[in-house]
Amino acid sequence: MRVVFVAQRLVSPPDGGTPIRNYNLILRAAEHHQVYAYGFSDPRLWPHALQEAGVQLRLLPSPPARSLRQRFRTMLTSSEPDMARRSHSLELLRLLAGELPGVSPDIVQVQALDMAYVLPTVRRAVPEASVILDQHNAEYVLQRRALAVDLTRPRRWPMAAYSAWQWLSLRRYERRVCQQCDAVLAMSEQDALALRALGVDTPIAVVPNGVDLASYVAAPPAEEVTRLPGPHFVFPGKMDFRPNVDAALWFARSVFPLIRRCIPDARFWVVGREPNRHVLSLQNLPNVHITGEVPDVRPYVSAATAVVVPLRIGAGTKLKILEAAALRRPLVATSVAMEGYDAVAGRDALVADTSDGLAAACIEVARNEPLAAALGAAAYRNLAQPLDWRHVYARLETVYARSISD
């Protein structure tokens, strides 16, 4: 078949949850179909591997990021959520309108809600194509949880107002967008239920995140970590993403001090690109390390005594869980972080939602090597192995076959 992907960020190597999902689904689709990819990329990180796999790339520079002031202005002047404008590009719309009729795709797959603004253009250009929306999160759920967290701190109430507007506008927008498609992909059964709760009657298929197990075979621990005394608790992720920022701040300020009371040498590593000023300020705390962008996150995960994922805001599934599992590292996480995975608390990860509970779990892993080894082995066996990208992509092929037959 001829399959078109429209994606927000296509880079190599992929450097975050959304790029990793986009990259791997496109790469595997190219093994079976004639694939075209439209969207945005960074010239320094051009996805040559996709090109070498036969993907026809038509990528533009990413639109400039919208400031917080612009987002609040949108809140006051528009009924649509900020996400509807976040990646908006007239140049991309013109490109799709001009080229899609010639491509004549069987399927157009739009990667994530922030690219959904292209749907009317796609429908006009190729009305016979089946259109699939890959919902990377049930976005309104994420904003509802952000609102709950913001309301706990008075100085965050302006952001609570923003989250409340986002939550309500996303409920309308997400339902409307899903109804424009022939099929919707959800990351988990929980996300699928959340979308159906909006009244979405478009067919929804669960195609979860995956992991390329072969690329995790040789990942020696980062010397930057191992040359220092430990234990080492590592939190990987893009550090201007609001859920990750909240998680890093909460763990560093409320959980980590409890750990250090029992284990003074303990260290907390925040590993990921684009740390904002709030995350950078954590470097002033004892034994907290902010790496910023690193060439490869795997050595830091490999060096972890435990990978901590203290998310309080989120939806969908989190690739950092699979990265830890692929390297057989013990996981200490919140229930929000573990959503969407067929995991058993206490077997595949230690799960807690309070600062005291997370601290106790981290201390237990640090002091109990047999437990740490068992957790890492179970996570690899029960989470990483079943979700190798080869298995995940097979689910997408089923969606394609159903879409074409209908």
VOPAGU-2260 file (C-alpha; in pm, 1 decimal, decimal comma):
REM VOPAGU-2260
SITE   aa  ch    i         X         Y         Z
SITE  MET   A    0       0,0       0,0       0,0
SITE  ARG   A    1      93,1     367,0     -16,2
SITE  VAL   A    2     101,9     500,9     338,8
SITE  VAL   A    3     153,8     865,9     432,4
SITE  PHE   A    4     261,6     969,7     781,5
SITE  VAL   A    5     221,6    1329,2     900,8
SITE  ALA   A    6     444,5    1378,0    1205,2
SITE  GLN   A    7     546,3    1662,1    1434,0
SITE  ARG   A    8     911,2    1561,8    1483,2
SITE  LEU   A    9    1113,6    1316,5    1274,4
SITE  VAL   A   10    1478,6    1303,0    1377,1
SITE  SER   A   11    1758,6    1048,5    1396,7
SITE  PRO   A   12    1849,3     937,3    1648,5
SITE  PRO   A   13    1501,2     991,7    1794,1
SITE  ASP   A   14    1534,2    1195,7    2111,6
SITE  GLY   A   15    1211,1    1165,7    2305,1
SITE  GLY   A   16     887,0     973,2    2341,0
SITE  THR   A   17     705,6    1120,8    2039,8
SITE  PRO   A   18    1006,8    1103,0    1802,7
SITE  ILE   A   19    1080,2     744,4    1910,9
SITE  ARG   A   20     725,4     631,7    1836,1
SITE  ASN   A   21     710,7     817,7    1505,2
SITE  TYR   A   22    1048,9     684,0    1394,4
SITE  ASN   A   23     984,9     320,1    1476,7
SITE  LEU   A   24     634,6     296,7    1331,9
SITE  ILE   A   25     749,6     460,2    1007,3
SITE  LEU   A   26    1063,0     245,6     985,6
SITE  ARG   A   27     866,5     -75,8    1022,8
SITE  ALA   A   28     588,1      35,0     790,3
SITE  ALA   A   29     855,9      90,0     524,0
SITE  GLU   A   30     939,4    -281,1     542,0
SITE  HIS   A   31     590,0    -360,5     411,4
SITE  HIS   A   32     462,5     -57,6     218,8
SITE  GLN   A   33     557,2     243,0       9,5
SITE  VAL   A   34     587,0     509,9     277,3
SITE  TYR   A   35     589,4     889,7     258,9
SITE  ALA   A   36     656,7    1111,6     560,6
SITE  TYR   A   37     551,4    1476,6     584,3
SITE  GLY   A   38     612,5    1702,2     879,7
SITE  PHE   A   39     897,8    1864,2    1065,3
SITE  SER   A   40    1261,5    1787,1    1136,0
SITE  ASP   A   41    1583,2    1943,2    1257,7
SITE  PRO   A   42    1844,6    1971,6     977,1
SITE  ARG   A   43    2113,7    1861,6    1225,1
SITE  LEU   A   44    1919,4    1542,5    1299,9
SITE  TRP   A   45    1787,1    1455,6     954,1
SITE  PRO   A   46    1644,6    1099,1     964,8
SITE  HIS   A   47    1882,1     941,8     710,6
SITE  ALA   A   48    1796,2     593,9     837,2
SITE  LEU   A   49    1436,0     641,8     725,6
SITE  GLN   A   50    1554,3     765,7     387,7
SITE  GLU   A   51    1782,3     461,6     354,3
SITE  ALA   A   52    1483,5     239,7     434,3
SITE  GLY   A   53    1302,4     382,9     131,7
SITE  VAL   A   54    1082,0     642,5     303,4
SITE  GLN   A   55    1008,8     944,9      84,4
SITE  LEU   A   56    1072,9    1241,7     316,0
SITE  ARG   A   57     913,3    1585,5     277,7
SITE  LEU   A   58    1013,4    1762,4     597,6
SITE  LEU   A   59    1011,2    2129,1     697,4
SITE  PRO   A   60    1176,0    2320,1     983,7
SITE  SER   A   61     968,2    2307,7    1300,9
SITE  PRO   A   62     742,5    2609,1    1366,2
SITE  PRO   A   63     872,3    2836,6    1644,9
SITE  ALA   A   64     765,6    2739,6    1996,2
SITE  ARG   A   65     474,0    2938,3    2135,7
SITE  SER   A   66     547,7    3142,0    2446,6
SITE  LEU   A   67     339,9    3118,1    2763,3
SITE  ARG   A   68     209,1    3467,0    2690,6
SITE  GLN   A   69      89,5    3354,5    2346,8
SITE  ARG   A   70     -79,6    3054,5    2503,8
SITE  PHE   A   71    -267,9    3269,2    2754,5
SITE  ARG   A   72    -368,5    3505,6    2471,9
SITE  THR   A   73    -511,9    3208,4    2282,8
SITE  MET   A   74    -701,7    3108,1    2596,2
SITE  LEU   A   75    -868,1    3450,2    2606,1
SITE  THR   A   76    -946,5    3477,3    2234,9
SITE  SER   A   77   -1022,5    3124,6    2111,5
SITE  SER   A   78   -1240,6    2829,8    2202,1
SITE  GLU   A   79    -977,7    2586,7    2075,2
SITE  PRO   A   80    -701,9    2438,7    2295,2
SITE  ASP   A   81    -342,2    2550,4    2265,6
SITE  MET   A   82    -257,9    2213,3    2111,3
SITE  ALA   A   83    -463,9    2300,7    1802,9
SITE  ARG   A   84    -210,9    2576,5    1718,3
SITE  ARG   A   85     110,3    2436,0    1864,8
SITE  SER   A   86     248,6    2288,7    1540,9
SITE  HIS   A   87      42,7    2486,9    1290,8
SITE  SER   A   88     218,1    2547,8     958,2
SITE  LEU   A   89      61,7    2701,1     647,5
SITE  GLU   A   90     361,5    2575,4     451,7
SITE  LEU   A   91     287,1    2216,1     552,2
SITE  LEU   A   92     -80,2    2256,5     460,3
SITE  ARG   A   93      15,8    2387,8     116,2
SITE  LEU   A   94     261,8    2100,2      71,1
SITE  LEU   A   95      -0,5    1838,1     158,6
SITE  ALA   A   96    -267,6    1998,4     -59,4
SITE  GLY   A   97     -29,7    2011,9    -355,0
SITE  GLU   A   98     131,2    1668,1    -330,8
SITE  LEU   A   99    -114,0    1422,1    -177,0
SITE  PRO   A  100    -334,6    1390,3    -486,9
SITE  GLY   A  101     -27,9    1278,1    -682,5
SITE  VAL   A  102      79,1    1033,4    -411,7
SITE  SER   A  103    -275,9     891,3    -398,7
SITE  PRO   A  104    -226,4     719,0     -60,2
SITE  ASP   A  105    -433,6     430,3      65,4
SITE  ILE   A  106    -377,6     542,7     424,7
SITE  VAL   A  107    -286,0     874,8     584,5
SITE  GLN   A  108    -171,5     840,7     944,9
SITE  VAL   A  109    -156,5    1160,0    1152,2
SITE  GLN   A  110      83,8    1132,2    1442,5
SITE  ALA   A  111     -59,7    1295,3    1756,9
SITE  LEU   A  112    -332,0    1546,9    1828,0
SITE  ASP   A  113    -116,1    1854,1    1769,4
SITE  MET   A  114     -97,3    1759,9    1399,1
SITE  ALA   A  115    -474,0    1711,1    1366,7
SITE  TYR   A  116    -517,4    2055,1    1210,4
SITE  VAL   A  117    -412,7    1892,4     880,2
SITE  LEU   A  118    -722,2    1667,3     870,4
SITE  PRO   A  119    -951,7    1896,6     664,7
SITE  THR   A  120    -673,0    1950,7     410,4
SITE  VAL   A  121    -608,0    1575,4     389,2
SITE  ARG   A  122    -977,2    1497,1     344,2
SITE  ARG   A  123   -1010,2    1747,9      59,8
SITE  ALA   A  124    -689,0    1635,8    -113,1
SITE  VAL   A  125    -744,6    1257,7     -96,0
SITE  PRO   A  126   -1110,7    1187,4      -5,5
SITE  GLU   A  127   -1075,8     814,4     -78,7
SITE  ALA   A  128    -786,4     755,4     165,7
SITE  SER   A  129    -842,4     598,8     506,4
SITE  VAL   A  130    -738,0     847,5     774,0
SITE  ILE   A  131    -593,9     725,0    1103,9
SITE  LEU   A  132    -513,2     942,1    1405,8
SITE  ASP   A  133    -239,1     814,0    1638,2
SITE  GLN   A  134    -341,1     954,2    1976,8
SITE  HIS   A  135     -17,5     965,5    2176,7
SITE  ASN   A  136    -219,6    1055,3    2486,5
SITE  ALA   A  137    -577,1    1106,9    2589,2
SITE  GLU   A  138    -480,8    1472,0    2616,9
SITE  TYR   A  139    -777,0    1594,4    2818,7
SITE  VAL   A  140    -691,4    1342,0    3090,8
SITE  LEU   A  141    -337,5    1480,4    3111,0
SITE  GLN   A  142    -471,6    1834,1    3155,3
SITE  ARG   A  143    -725,7    1725,4    3416,3
SITE  ARG   A  144    -442,9    1577,8    3620,0
SITE  ALA   A  145    -231,1    1890,3    3571,0
SITE  LEU   A  146    -522,9    2093,1    3707,6
SITE  ALA   A  147    -543,2    1872,3    4017,1
SITE  VAL   A  148    -170,4    1918,4    4085,1
SITE  ASP   A  149    -178,1    2294,9    4021,6
SITE  LEU   A  150    -467,7    2345,6    4263,0
SITE  THR   A  151    -260,4    2212,7    4552,9
SITE  ARG   A  152     -30,4    2520,1    4549,0
SITE  PRO   A  153    -177,0    2874,8    4553,6
SITE  ARG   A  154     108,7    3023,1    4354,7
SITE  ARG   A  155      24,7    2774,2    4076,9
SITE  TRP   A  156    -336,9    2890,3    4051,2
SITE  PRO   A  157    -273,4    3095,2    3732,8
SITE  MET   A  158    -150,5    2772,3    3572,5
SITE  ALA   A  159    -451,9    2594,5    3720,3
SITE  ALA   A  160    -672,5    2836,5    3525,2
SITE  TYR   A  161    -476,8    2752,3    3210,4
SITE  SER   A  162    -508,9    2377,4    3279,7
SITE  ALA   A  163    -883,0    2409,9    3341,5
SITE  TRP   A  164    -932,7    2587,2    3008,3
SITE  GLN   A  165    -715,5    2329,2    2831,7
SITE  TRP   A  166    -905,9    2042,7    2990,5
SITE  LEU   A  167   -1247,9    2173,3    2889,2
SITE  SER   A  168   -1147,7    2283,4    2538,3
SITE  LEU   A  169    -958,6    1957,6    2476,8
SITE  ARG   A  170   -1268,3    1753,1    2562,1
SITE  ARG   A  171   -1453,8    1921,8    2274,5
SITE  TYR   A  172   -1158,8    1932,4    2035,3
SITE  GLU   A  173   -1043,3    1575,9    2097,0
SITE  ARG   A  174   -1392,2    1437,6    2036,9
SITE  ARG   A  175   -1438,8    1641,7    1719,3
SITE  VAL   A  176   -1100,9    1541,7    1576,6
SITE  CYS   A  177   -1146,5    1171,3    1650,0
SITE  GLN   A  178   -1487,1    1179,3    1481,5
SITE  GLN   A  179   -1323,5    1308,6    1160,0
SITE  CYS   A  180   -1108,9     992,7    1127,5
SITE  ASP   A  181   -1170,5     639,7    1006,0
SITE  ALA   A  182    -973,5     488,2    1294,9
SITE  VAL   A  183    -796,0     607,0    1609,3
SITE  LEU   A  184    -492,2     450,2    1775,9
SITE  ALA   A  185    -474,7     461,6    2155,3
SITE  MET   A  186    -169,1     385,0    2365,2
SITE  SER   A  187    -355,8     178,3    2622,6
SITE  GLU   A  188    -695,3      40,4    2715,6
SITE  GLN   A  189    -723,9     322,8    2971,1
SITE  ASP   A  190    -674,7     582,1    2697,8
SITE  ALA   A  191    -923,3     403,9    2472,2
SITE  LEU   A  192   -1183,3     410,9    2750,8
SITE  ALA   A  193   -1111,5     780,2    2814,2
SITE  LEU   A  194   -1172,6     861,1    2447,0
SITE  ARG   A  195   -1490,7     655,4    2436,0
SITE  ALA   A  196   -1609,4     843,1    2745,5
SITE  LEU   A  197   -1608,4    1158,9    2532,0
SITE  GLY   A  198   -1861,6     998,7    2301,0
SITE  VAL   A  199   -1613,2     898,5    2030,6
SITE  ASP   A  200   -1766,2     623,1    1817,5
SITE  THR   A  201   -1481,8     598,7    1563,4
SITE  PRO   A  202   -1314,4     255,3    1589,8
SITE  ILE   A  203   -1031,6     271,1    1845,3
SITE  ALA   A  204    -744,4      20,8    1842,7
SITE  VAL   A  205    -477,1     -10,5    2109,9
SITE  VAL   A  206    -127,7      11,9    1957,8
SITE  PRO   A  207     102,5      68,6    2255,3
SITE  ASN   A  208     450,7     210,0    2273,0
SITE  GLY   A  209     734,2     -30,0    2206,5
SITE  VAL   A  210    1107,5     -72,4    2248,2
SITE  ASP   A  211    1381,9    -187,4    2012,8
SITE  LEU   A  212    1537,2    -455,6    2232,0
SITE  ALA   A  213    1828,3    -514,8    1994,8
SITE  SER   A  214    1953,5    -159,0    2051,2
SITE  TYR   A  215    1973,9    -210,2    2427,7
SITE  VAL   A  216    2203,6    -512,1    2426,6
SITE  ALA   A  217    2530,4    -317,2    2467,4
SITE  ALA   A  218    2481,7     -11,1    2687,4
SITE  PRO   A  219    2776,1      19,4    2932,9
SITE  PRO   A  220    2703,7     234,8    3239,6
SITE  ALA   A  221    2790,7     603,4    3214,8
SITE  GLU   A  222    3126,4     676,9    3379,6
SITE  GLU   A  223    2994,0    1015,7    3488,5
SITE  VAL   A  224    2760,3     825,1    3720,2
SITE  THR   A  225    2967,9     524,1    3825,8
SITE  ARG   A  226    3275,3     723,1    3934,7
SITE  LEU   A  227    3067,1     882,5    4212,4
SITE  PRO   A  228    2942,0     705,0    4525,9
SITE  GLY   A  229    2580,0     600,0    4515,0
SITE  PRO   A  230    2314,4     465,4    4506,4
SITE  HIS   A  231    2199,5     645,4    4192,2
SITE  PHE   A  232    1835,0     720,9    4115,6
SITE  VAL   A  233    1786,4     822,4    3751,5
SITE  PHE   A  234    1489,6    1001,2    3597,2
SITE  PRO   A  235    1512,2    1029,0    3214,8
SITE  GLY   A  236    1295,7    1250,1    2996,1
SITE  LYS   A  237    1256,5    1573,2    2802,9
SITE  MET   A  238    1287,0    1835,8    3072,9
SITE  ASP   A  239    1072,9    2115,0    2936,5
SITE  PHE   A  240     769,5    1883,9    2921,0
SITE  ARG   A  241     535,6    1984,8    3200,0
SITE  PRO   A  242     467,7    1638,0    3348,0
SITE  ASN   A  243     843,0    1564,8    3358,7
SITE  VAL   A  244     919,7    1903,3    3514,3
SITE  ASP   A  245     660,7    1848,8    3786,0
SITE  ALA   A  246     793,9    1498,4    3853,1
SITE  ALA   A  247    1157,2    1613,0    3879,5
SITE  LEU   A  248    1071,0    1901,7    4112,3
SITE  TRP   A  249     849,8    1689,8    4335,3
SITE  PHE   A  250    1100,8    1405,6    4364,8
SITE  ALA   A  251    1398,2    1635,8    4429,0
SITE  ARG   A  252    1221,1    1848,5    4688,5
SITE  SER   A  253     985,3    1606,6    4861,7
SITE  VAL   A  254    1113,8    1251,1    4806,8
SITE  PHE   A  255    1490,9    1268,0    4772,8
SITE  PRO   A  256    1555,2    1440,1    5109,9
SITE  LEU   A  257    1377,6    1146,6    5278,6
SITE  ILE   A  258    1607,0     903,7    5097,5
SITE  ARG   A  259    1919,8    1095,1    5199,3
SITE  ARG   A  260    1821,0    1085,1    5565,5
SITE  CYS   A  261    1877,9     708,4    5546,3
SITE  ILE   A  262    2139,8     700,0    5269,0
SITE  PRO   A  263    2343,0    1025,7    5273,8
SITE  ASP   A  264    2546,8     927,5    4963,8
SITE  ALA   A  265    2236,4     879,1    4746,4
SITE  ARG   A  266    2226,1    1077,6    4421,5
SITE  PHE   A  267    1941,1    1188,8    4198,1
SITE  TRP   A  268    2011,8    1224,8    3825,0
SITE  VAL   A  269    1776,1    1415,2    3594,6
SITE  VAL   A  270    1876,4    1313,9    3242,5
SITE  GLY   A  271    1725,1    1480,6    2939,9
SITE  ARG   A  272    1739,4    1769,1    2698,2
SITE  GLU   A  273    1609,3    2122,5    2740,7
SITE  PRO   A  274    1581,6    2146,1    3121,6
SITE  ASN   A  275    1389,1    2462,8    3202,1
SITE  ARG   A  276    1498,9    2710,3    3468,2
SITE  HIS   A  277    1300,7    2536,8    3742,9
SITE  VAL   A  278    1472,3    2205,0    3671,8
SITE  LEU   A  279    1813,8    2371,4    3646,1
SITE  SER   A  280    1760,3    2527,5    3989,8
SITE  LEU   A  281    1761,1    2177,5    4140,9
SITE  GLN   A  282    2138,5    2168,2    4092,3
SITE  ASN   A  283    2159,2    2380,6    4406,0
SITE  LEU   A  284    2031,6    2087,7    4610,2
SITE  PRO   A  285    2285,4    1840,3    4754,8
SITE  ASN   A  286    2360,5    1536,6    4536,8
SITE  VAL   A  287    2117,0    1637,6    4261,1
SITE  HIS   A  288    2263,8    1627,6    3907,5
SITE  ILE   A  289    2104,9    1784,3    3597,9
SITE  THR   A  290    2281,3    1655,1    3287,0
SITE  GLY   A  291    2093,5    1843,7    3016,8
SITE  GLU   A  292    2108,1    1686,7    2671,3
SITE  VAL   A  293    2328,7    1376,9    2647,8
SITE  PRO   A  294    2435,1    1187,2    2333,2
SITE  ASP   A  295    2265,6     871,0    2456,2
SITE  VAL   A  296    2040,1     822,7    2758,4
SITE  ARG   A  297    2095,4     445,4    2774,4
SITE  PRO   A  298    2429,5     455,5    2964,9
SITE  TYR   A  299    2265,5     665,3    3237,4
SITE  VAL   A  300    1972,7     427,8    3265,7
SITE  SER   A  301    2215,5     134,7    3268,2
SITE  ALA   A  302    2406,3     293,8    3558,9
SITE  ALA   A  303    2094,3     344,6    3771,7
SITE  THR   A  304    2046,8     170,4    4101,9
SITE  ALA   A  305    1682,4     230,8    4018,6
SITE  VAL   A  306    1502,5     424,4    3747,6
SITE  VAL   A  307    1249,6     650,7    3915,4
SITE  VAL   A  308     941,1     772,2    3730,5
SITE  PRO   A  309     754,2     994,1    3979,6
SITE  LEU   A  310     488,8    1127,4    3740,6
SITE  ARG   A  311     177,7    1288,2    3884,5
SITE  ILE   A  312      53,5    1421,7    3549,9
SITE  GLY   A  313      17,8    1203,6    3245,8
SITE  ALA   A  314    -180,7     986,4    3009,1
SITE  GLY   A  315     -89,3     726,0    2750,2
SITE  THR   A  316     214,8     510,9    2818,7
SITE  LYS   A  317     567,3     623,1    2901,5
SITE  LEU   A  318     860,3     502,7    2696,1
SITE  LYS   A  319    1099,4     560,2    2986,0
SITE  ILE   A  320     934,5     261,4    3156,6
SITE  LEU   A  321    1024,5      38,5    2862,0
SITE  GLU   A  322    1377,0     182,4    2839,9
SITE  ALA   A  323    1441,0      83,3    3201,4
SITE  ALA   A  324    1284,7    -259,5    3147,5
SITE  ALA   A  325    1492,2    -321,4    2832,6
SITE  LEU   A  326    1809,3    -264,1    3039,6
SITE  ARG   A  327    1678,8    -477,4    3327,7
SITE  ARG   A  328    1691,7    -188,0    3573,0
SITE  PRO   A  329    1459,3    -188,5    3873,4
SITE  LEU   A  330    1169,0      54,6    3847,3
SITE  VAL   A  331    1023,7     274,3    4121,0
SITE  ALA   A  332     723,8     460,6    3986,5
SITE  THR   A  333     385,3     613,8    4054,6
SITE  SER   A  334      63,2     449,8    3940,9
SITE  VAL   A  335      23,8     725,5    3676,5
SITE  ALA   A  336     365,2     631,4    3533,6
SITE  MET   A  337     273,8     261,6    3513,2
SITE  GLU   A  338     -64,5     316,0    3347,5
SITE  GLY   A  339    -120,9     122,7    3028,9
SITE  TYR   A  340     126,0    -154,1    3104,2
SITE  ASP   A  341      31,3    -506,9    3205,3
SITE  ALA   A  342     251,4    -477,9    3512,6
SITE  VAL   A  343     216,3    -629,6    3858,8
SITE  ALA   A  344     315,8    -398,6    4142,7
SITE  GLY   A  345     584,6    -557,6    4358,3
SITE  ARG   A  346     687,2    -795,7    4080,0
SITE  ASP   A  347     765,9    -572,3    3781,2
SITE  ALA   A  348     806,5    -241,8    3968,7
SITE  LEU   A  349     766,4     -89,2    4312,0
SITE  VAL   A  350     471,0     147,5    4290,8
SITE  ALA   A  351     382,4     431,3    4530,4
SITE  ASP   A  352     201,8     764,1    4501,9
SITE  THR   A  353     323,8     947,4    4812,3
SITE  SER   A  354     661,8    1098,4    4890,6
SITE  ASP   A  355     702,9     863,3    5189,8
SITE  GLY   A  356     608,4     561,0    4979,1
SITE  LEU   A  357     843,8     644,7    4693,8
SITE  ALA   A  358    1130,4     713,8    4933,9
SITE  ALA   A  359    1074,7     383,1    5113,8
SITE  ALA   A  360    1068,8     196,2    4782,0
SITE  CYS   A  361    1394,2     358,1    4665,6
SITE  ILE   A  362    1565,2     277,2    4996,5
SITE  GLU   A  363    1445,1     -83,3    4977,5
SITE  VAL   A  364    1584,2    -129,5    4625,7
SITE  ALA   A  365    1916,3      30,0    4721,6
SITE  ARG   A  366    1961,0    -195,8    5023,2
SITE  ASN   A  367    1827,5    -521,3    4880,0
SITE  GLU   A  368    2031,5    -637,6    4579,3
SITE  PRO   A  369    1835,7    -963,0    4525,0
SITE  LEU   A  370    1512,0    -762,1    4513,0
SITE  ALA   A  371    1665,6    -512,8    4268,9
SITE  ALA   A  372    1784,0    -793,9    4040,0
SITE  ALA   A  373    1444,5    -966,8    4053,1
SITE  LEU   A  374    1259,7    -645,1    3969,1
SITE  GLY   A  375    1485,6    -576,7    3671,2
SITE  ALA   A  376    1451,9    -930,8    3538,3
SITE  ALA   A  377    1073,5    -928,7    3577,5
SITE  ALA   A  378    1041,0    -591,3    3403,2
SITE  TYR   A  379    1243,9    -721,0    3108,7
SITE  ARG   A  380    1041,5   -1042,2    3086,5
SITE  ASN   A  381     693,4    -898,8    3137,7
SITE  LEU   A  382     715,8    -546,0    2993,3
SITE  ALA   A  383    1003,5    -510,7    2746,1
SITE  GLN   A  384     996,1    -846,6    2565,1
SITE  PRO   A  385     622,8    -847,3    2478,1
SITE  LEU   A  386     648,6    -487,7    2352,4
SITE  ASP   A  387     940,4    -512,8    2113,4
SITE  TRP   A  388     851,7    -284,8    1820,6
SITE  ARG   A  389     815,2    -588,0    1591,8
SITE  HIS   A  390     522,9    -713,2    1801,2
SITE  VAL   A  391     372,5    -365,6    1836,7
SITE  TYR   A  392     384,6    -299,8    1462,8
SITE  ALA   A  393     190,9    -619,9    1394,5
SITE  ARG   A  394    -104,9    -457,1    1570,0
SITE  LEU   A  395     -82,5    -158,9    1337,5
SITE  GLU   A  396     -87,6    -386,5    1032,6
SITE  THR   A  397    -415,5    -528,6    1163,0
SITE  VAL   A  398    -559,3    -176,5    1178,0
SITE  TYR   A  399    -442,0    -108,4     822,2
SITE  ALA   A  400    -601,2    -426,8     691,1
SITE  ARG   A  401    -931,2    -346,9     863,8
SITE  SER   A  402    -929,1      13,7     740,0
SITE  ILE   A  403    -875,0     -87,1     378,0
SITE  SER   A  404   -1133,7    -366,7     386,5
SITE  ASP   A  405   -1397,4    -132,8     530,8
